[in-house]
Amino acid sequence: MNKATKITSCTLGELMIYQIALSIEDGILAFHGFGSPLVQLALHLAKRNHAPNLVLVAGATYGINPTPAFLTPTTNDFAMNRDAECHLSIEELFDLAASGRLGRMFLSGLQIDRWGNMNVTRLGDDDRLTLKLPGGGGGCNLSSDADHVTIWTAAHRTHADDLGRRRYRLVNRCDFVTSVGHRTAEGLPRSSMPYRGRGPDCIVTDLGIFGFNAEGHAELRFTYPDTNLELIAESTEFEFPVAANLSTAALPEPDLIECIRRLDPLKIHERELSQDDRGRTFELDGA
């Protein structure tokens, strides 16, 4: 990037990357799994800025603290493994999680319910399977053992069909629970189950950001500059509490936006966004 170019705005993708990065603590072990460029970029952004002591485990290679020059079109590319300090086996990663040393994991789902349960296994009930999904790939184990879980989705917004029906991503109840949240569908709390981890603590979406209240229920905490409570409620199947200090999510500073753009010159992360969302931009304060 030409450093002489003044950055005056950020995109939705850059805002989501920044907000996911804010969930990452310094000094922990974090694993990003396969697939999501938003999460990959968030981890590298955190590592290069507020979390220099983060131990980053790359999703495809299990390399420790790699420093790729830029994001490649697939996580399964050893260019993403450049200068890794060492490598784990998949068994070692799961052992680290089971022993309580995985600080944060990142998970999503085709369905995410009010308690932070997620479904990437199937749609439909026991009597009628409507869609077979790829499956959890270990997400069930890691959602139980990781100290914290960041949930994200770039498909929160729904659109009504000709009959006024909507297919929700944030649902009342998952058709199948692949990865566990704070309560079962029947209301059994996580604290009564033998899980080591403390469960999800945020959901970062294309419309806003949720936390979880004391009961383990998703609670809206931040909107974006171009969203509001009514829009978010319209695209969410369950009713949700709203934080008393509901506010607009902070935008990344220009140096952080520059870092994201330097890491992703091919704009790979935009593949995770809808065509309309790729055009959403936000003016920075003082621009």
C-alpha positions as CSV (number, residue, x, y, z in Angstrom):
1,M,0.0,0.0,0.0
2,N,1.2,3.5,-0.7
3,K,1.8,5.0,2.7
4,A,1.1,8.4,1.3
5,T,-2.5,7.5,0.7
6,K,-4.7,8.7,3.6
7,I,-7.1,6.2,4.8
8,T,-10.5,7.9,5.5
9,S,-12.9,4.9,5.6
10,C,-13.1,1.2,6.4
11,T,-15.2,-1.6,4.9
12,L,-17.6,-3.9,6.7
13,G,-15.1,-6.7,6.3
14,E,-12.3,-4.6,7.9
15,L,-14.7,-3.7,10.8
16,M,-15.6,-7.3,11.4
17,I,-11.9,-8.4,11.3
18,Y,-11.1,-5.7,13.9
19,Q,-14.0,-6.6,16.2
20,I,-13.0,-10.3,16.0
21,A,-9.4,-9.3,16.8
22,L,-10.6,-7.4,19.9
23,S,-11.9,-10.6,21.4
24,I,-8.3,-12.1,21.3
25,E,-6.3,-11.7,24.5
26,D,-2.5,-11.4,24.7
27,G,-0.6,-14.3,26.0
28,I,-3.1,-17.1,25.2
29,L,-3.0,-20.1,22.8
30,A,-5.6,-19.6,20.0
31,F,-6.6,-21.8,17.1
32,H,-8.5,-20.5,14.1
33,G,-9.5,-23.7,12.3
34,F,-10.2,-24.0,8.6
35,G,-11.9,-21.7,6.2
36,S,-12.5,-18.2,7.5
37,P,-10.3,-15.4,6.1
38,L,-12.0,-13.0,8.5
39,V,-10.8,-15.0,11.5
40,Q,-7.3,-15.6,10.0
41,L,-6.8,-11.9,9.4
42,A,-8.2,-11.1,12.9
43,L,-5.6,-13.4,14.5
44,H,-2.7,-11.9,12.5
45,L,-3.9,-8.4,13.2
46,A,-4.1,-9.1,16.9
47,K,-0.6,-10.8,16.9
48,R,0.9,-7.8,15.1
49,N,-0.7,-5.2,17.4
50,H,-2.3,-5.6,20.8
51,A,-1.4,-9.3,21.4
52,P,2.3,-9.8,20.6
53,N,2.5,-12.7,23.0
54,L,-0.4,-14.6,21.4
55,V,0.5,-18.2,20.4
56,L,-1.3,-18.6,17.1
57,V,-2.0,-22.1,15.8
58,A,-2.7,-22.0,12.0
59,G,-5.7,-23.9,11.0
60,A,-4.5,-26.1,8.1
61,T,-0.9,-26.7,9.0
62,Y,-1.0,-26.5,12.8
63,G,2.0,-24.2,12.5
64,I,2.9,-22.1,15.5
65,N,3.2,-18.3,15.0
66,P,3.6,-18.3,11.2
67,T,4.2,-14.9,9.5
68,P,2.7,-15.2,6.0
69,A,3.4,-12.3,3.7
70,F,-0.2,-12.2,2.7
71,L,-3.4,-14.2,2.8
72,T,-3.7,-16.9,0.2
73,P,-7.0,-18.0,-1.4
74,T,-7.0,-21.2,0.7
75,T,-5.9,-21.9,4.3
76,N,-4.5,-25.2,3.0
77,D,-1.5,-23.4,1.4
78,F,1.9,-23.7,3.0
79,A,2.6,-20.1,2.1
80,M,0.4,-19.5,5.2
81,N,3.0,-21.5,7.2
82,R,6.0,-19.2,6.5
83,D,8.5,-19.0,9.3
84,A,6.4,-21.1,11.7
85,E,8.3,-21.8,14.9
86,C,7.2,-25.4,15.1
87,H,4.2,-27.6,14.3
88,L,1.6,-29.5,16.3
89,S,-0.2,-32.7,15.3
90,I,-3.9,-32.6,15.5
91,E,-3.7,-35.0,18.4
92,E,-1.5,-32.5,20.3
93,L,-3.9,-29.7,19.6
94,F,-6.8,-31.7,21.1
95,D,-4.7,-32.7,24.1
96,L,-3.8,-29.0,24.7
97,A,-7.5,-28.2,24.7
98,A,-8.5,-31.1,26.9
99,S,-5.8,-30.1,29.4
100,G,-7.2,-26.5,29.6
101,R,-4.5,-24.7,27.6
102,L,-6.5,-23.6,24.6
103,G,-7.4,-20.0,25.4
104,R,-9.7,-19.2,22.5
105,M,-11.4,-21.0,19.5
106,F,-13.4,-19.5,16.7
107,L,-16.6,-21.2,15.6
108,S,-19.6,-20.5,13.4
109,G,-22.6,-22.4,12.1
110,L,-25.5,-22.4,9.6
111,Q,-27.6,-22.1,12.8
112,I,-26.6,-20.2,15.9
113,D,-29.1,-20.2,18.8
114,R,-29.7,-17.8,21.7
115,W,-27.4,-19.8,24.0
116,G,-24.5,-19.9,21.5
117,N,-25.1,-23.5,20.4
118,M,-24.2,-24.0,16.7
119,N,-25.2,-26.4,14.0
120,V,-23.0,-27.4,11.1
121,T,-24.3,-31.0,10.9
122,R,-27.8,-31.1,9.4
123,L,-31.0,-29.2,8.8
124,G,-34.3,-30.9,9.5
125,D,-35.5,-33.2,12.4
126,D,-35.1,-36.9,13.0
127,D,-38.0,-37.6,10.7
128,R,-37.0,-35.5,7.7
129,L,-33.4,-34.6,6.8
130,T,-33.6,-31.5,4.5
131,L,-29.9,-30.7,4.2
132,K,-26.7,-32.6,5.1
133,L,-23.9,-30.2,6.2
134,P,-20.2,-30.8,6.4
135,G,-20.0,-31.5,10.1
136,G,-18.1,-30.1,13.0
137,G,-14.6,-31.3,12.4
138,G,-13.8,-31.4,16.1
139,G,-15.8,-28.3,17.0
140,C,-17.9,-30.2,19.5
141,N,-14.8,-31.2,21.5
142,L,-13.1,-27.8,21.2
143,S,-16.3,-25.8,22.1
144,S,-16.4,-27.9,25.3
145,D,-12.7,-27.5,26.2
146,A,-11.6,-24.1,24.9
147,D,-11.5,-21.5,27.6
148,H,-13.4,-19.0,25.4
149,V,-15.1,-19.1,22.1
150,T,-15.6,-16.3,19.6
151,I,-18.7,-16.9,17.3
152,W,-18.9,-15.1,14.0
153,T,-21.1,-15.0,11.0
154,A,-21.2,-12.9,7.9
155,A,-24.8,-14.0,7.1
156,H,-26.9,-12.6,9.9
157,R,-29.0,-10.4,7.6
158,T,-32.1,-12.1,6.3
159,H,-34.5,-11.3,3.4
160,A,-38.1,-12.3,3.3
161,D,-39.2,-14.4,0.3
162,D,-42.4,-13.8,-1.7
163,L,-44.4,-15.4,1.1
164,G,-42.8,-13.3,3.8
165,R,-40.7,-16.2,5.2
166,R,-37.1,-15.8,6.3
167,R,-34.3,-18.3,6.7
168,Y,-32.6,-17.2,9.9
169,R,-28.9,-17.7,10.8
170,L,-29.6,-16.7,14.4
171,V,-32.4,-19.1,15.3
172,N,-34.6,-20.0,18.2
173,R,-33.4,-23.5,18.3
174,C,-30.7,-25.5,16.3
175,D,-32.0,-28.5,14.4
176,F,-28.9,-30.3,15.6
177,V,-26.2,-29.1,18.1
178,T,-22.7,-29.6,16.8
179,S,-20.9,-27.1,19.1
180,V,-22.1,-26.3,22.6
181,G,-23.0,-23.0,24.1
182,H,-24.3,-22.0,27.5
183,R,-27.5,-24.0,27.8
184,T,-29.0,-27.0,26.1
185,A,-32.2,-26.5,24.0
186,E,-34.1,-27.8,27.1
187,G,-32.5,-25.1,29.3
188,L,-29.8,-27.2,31.1
189,P,-27.0,-24.8,32.1
190,R,-23.4,-25.3,31.0
191,S,-22.3,-25.2,34.6
192,S,-24.2,-28.5,35.3
193,M,-22.3,-30.3,32.5
194,P,-18.7,-31.6,32.7
195,Y,-17.2,-29.1,30.3
196,R,-13.8,-27.5,31.0
197,G,-14.3,-24.4,28.9
198,R,-16.4,-21.3,29.7
199,G,-18.2,-21.2,26.4
200,P,-18.8,-18.4,23.9
201,D,-18.5,-14.8,25.0
202,C,-19.4,-12.9,21.8
203,I,-21.0,-13.2,18.4
204,V,-19.6,-10.9,15.8
205,T,-22.0,-10.6,12.8
206,D,-22.5,-8.5,9.7
207,L,-25.1,-6.4,11.6
208,G,-23.8,-6.0,15.1
209,I,-22.1,-7.6,18.1
210,F,-23.7,-9.7,20.9
211,G,-22.3,-10.7,24.2
212,F,-23.8,-13.2,26.7
213,N,-25.5,-12.2,29.9
214,A,-25.4,-13.9,33.3
215,E,-28.0,-16.4,32.2
216,G,-26.0,-17.3,29.1
217,H,-28.4,-15.6,26.7
218,A,-27.2,-13.6,23.7
219,E,-27.4,-9.9,24.4
220,L,-27.1,-7.1,21.8
221,R,-24.2,-4.8,22.8
222,F,-23.1,-3.0,19.6
223,T,-24.7,-1.9,16.4
224,Y,-22.8,-0.7,13.4
225,P,-22.9,2.8,11.9
226,D,-25.4,1.7,9.3
227,T,-27.5,-0.7,11.4
228,N,-30.0,-0.3,14.3
229,L,-31.9,-2.4,16.8
230,E,-35.0,-2.8,14.6
231,L,-32.9,-4.1,11.6
232,I,-31.1,-6.6,13.9
233,A,-34.3,-7.8,15.5
234,E,-35.9,-8.3,12.1
235,S,-33.0,-10.6,11.1
236,T,-32.9,-12.6,14.4
237,E,-35.5,-15.3,15.1
238,F,-35.2,-15.1,18.8
239,E,-36.0,-12.2,21.1
240,F,-32.9,-10.8,22.8
241,P,-32.1,-8.5,25.6
242,V,-30.3,-5.3,24.8
243,A,-27.4,-4.0,26.9
244,A,-28.2,-0.8,28.9
245,N,-25.2,0.9,27.3
246,L,-25.9,-0.2,23.7
247,S,-23.6,1.8,21.5
248,T,-22.1,1.8,18.0
249,A,-19.0,-0.4,17.6
250,A,-15.7,1.3,17.3
251,L,-14.0,1.5,13.9
252,P,-10.4,0.5,13.5
253,E,-7.7,3.1,13.4
254,P,-6.1,3.9,10.0
255,D,-2.9,2.0,10.9
256,L,-4.9,-1.2,11.7
257,I,-6.8,-0.8,8.4
258,E,-3.5,-0.5,6.6
259,C,-2.3,-3.6,8.4
260,I,-5.4,-5.6,7.2
261,R,-5.0,-4.3,3.6
262,R,-1.3,-5.2,3.6
263,L,-2.1,-8.7,4.8
264,D,-4.9,-9.2,2.3
265,P,-4.0,-7.4,-0.9
266,L,-6.1,-9.9,-2.9
267,K,-9.2,-9.1,-0.7
268,I,-9.7,-12.8,0.0
269,H,-11.9,-11.9,3.0
270,E,-14.5,-10.4,0.8
271,R,-15.5,-13.9,-0.4
272,E,-17.0,-14.4,3.0
273,L,-19.3,-11.4,2.5
274,S,-22.4,-11.0,0.4
275,Q,-22.1,-8.9,-2.7
276,D,-24.1,-6.1,-1.1
277,D,-22.0,-6.2,2.1
278,R,-18.8,-5.8,0.1
279,G,-20.0,-2.3,-0.7
280,R,-20.6,-1.2,2.9
281,T,-18.1,1.4,4.0
282,F,-17.8,3.7,7.1
283,E,-16.2,7.1,7.4
284,L,-13.6,7.4,10.0
285,D,-13.8,10.2,12.6
286,G,-11.8,13.2,11.5
287,A,-11.5,11.9,7.9
